[in-house]
Amino acid sequence: QLQFVESGGGSVQPGGSLRLSCTASGFNLSQTFIGWFRQAPGKEREAVSCISSPRGITYYNPAVNGRFTISRDSAKNTVNLQMTNLTPEDTARYYCIDVPMVGGRSCSPQPLHNLEEDWGQGTQVTVSS
């Protein structure tokens, strides 16, 4: 079973930036479709972005499109989420997990497995002034 590990969260002011990283120990992420999700207090977990393999086709939630960028770093075996122009509405705990393929080549913004034990600990992002 894959165990995802997220890092890079923190507290920033509105307009700030953060770069989140996702890795899975002992597993080559470069061949896996990976998605980033977030969950704010009292809200359902929602998809933020995902990336396919090997073409790197991406999906973005309209709420983050143009501000967030998902990418792979094969040398470090990570999938990263660069977040810019952050707003208080981006405050949430962010998670990464494997996602399914759709349409033969694109990633689907939903978790491939969705039991609690499939999710990592996440990384907290707090945006406030």
C-alpha positions in Angstrom: 0.0 0.0 0.0 1.3 3.4 -1.0 2.0 5.8 1.9 1.9 9.4 0.8 3.9 12.1 2.6 3.1 15.7 2.1 5.3 18.6 3.2 5.8 22.3 2.6 2.8 23.8 4.3 2.9 26.9 6.6 1.4 30.2 7.5 1.5 33.1 5.0 -0.2 36.4 4.5 -2.7 36.9 1.6 -0.8 37.2 -1.6 2.0 35.0 -0.4 3.3 31.8 -1.9 4.0 28.2 -0.8 5.4 25.1 -2.5 4.0 21.8 -1.4 5.7 18.5 -2.1 4.3 15.0 -2.3 6.3 11.8 -2.1 5.7 8.1 -1.5 8.5 6.1 0.1 9.8 3.2 -2.1 7.5 4.0 -5.0 8.2 5.7 -8.3 5.7 8.6 -8.6 6.8 9.5 -12.1 4.6 6.7 -13.5 1.6 7.5 -11.3 -1.3 9.8 -11.7 -1.2 12.1 -8.7 -3.8 14.5 -7.3 -3.7 17.2 -4.7 -6.8 17.6 -2.5 -7.6 19.9 0.4 -10.0 20.0 3.3 -11.0 23.1 5.2 -12.6 22.8 8.7 -16.2 21.9 8.4 -16.0 21.3 4.7 -15.8 18.3 2.4 -12.4 17.3 0.9 -12.1 18.8 -2.6 -9.8 18.3 -5.5 -7.3 21.0 -6.2 -5.2 19.7 -9.1 -3.9 16.5 -10.7 -1.3 15.4 -13.2 -1.2 12.5 -15.5 1.8 10.3 -16.6 3.7 10.4 -18.8 2.3 13.3 -20.7 1.8 15.5 -17.7 -1.7 16.5 -18.6 -3.1 18.6 -15.7 -6.4 19.5 -14.2 -7.0 22.5 -11.9 -10.0 23.4 -9.7 -11.4 26.7 -11.2 -10.8 28.3 -7.8 -7.1 27.8 -8.1 -6.6 27.9 -11.9 -4.0 30.5 -12.8 -2.6 30.6 -9.3 -1.4 27.0 -8.6 0.9 24.9 -10.7 1.3 21.2 -10.4 4.6 19.6 -11.6 6.8 16.6 -11.3 10.4 16.4 -10.1 11.5 13.0 -11.3 15.0 13.4 -9.8 13.5 13.9 -6.3 10.5 11.6 -6.9 8.1 14.3 -5.9 4.9 15.9 -7.3 4.9 19.5 -6.3 2.2 22.1 -6.0 3.4 25.7 -6.4 0.8 28.0 -4.9 0.9 31.8 -5.5 -1.4 34.7 -4.7 -2.8 32.8 -1.8 -6.1 33.9 -0.2 -7.7 33.1 3.1 -10.1 30.8 1.2 -7.0 28.6 0.4 -6.6 27.8 4.1 -7.0 24.0 4.5 -5.1 20.8 5.0 -3.6 19.6 1.8 -3.2 16.0 0.8 -1.8 14.1 -2.2 -3.0 10.7 -3.4 -3.1 8.6 -6.5 -5.9 9.3 -8.9 -7.4 7.3 -11.8 -7.0 7.9 -15.6 -9.9 9.2 -17.6 -10.3 9.5 -21.3 -7.3 7.3 -21.9 -4.7 9.8 -20.9 -6.0 12.5 -18.5 -6.1 12.4 -14.7 -9.4 12.3 -12.9 -9.8 14.7 -9.9 -10.9 12.0 -7.5 -9.0 9.7 -5.3 -8.3 6.2 -6.7 -8.7 4.9 -3.1 -10.7 6.7 -0.5 -10.4 5.0 2.8 -9.0 7.0 5.6 -5.9 4.8 5.8 -5.2 5.6 2.2 -4.6 9.2 3.0 -1.4 10.7 4.4 -1.2 13.1 7.3 -1.4 16.1 4.9 0.2 19.5 5.4 -1.5 22.5 6.8 -1.7 25.8 4.8 -3.0 28.8 6.7 -3.5 32.2 4.9 -4.3 35.1 7.1 -3.2 38.7 7.8 
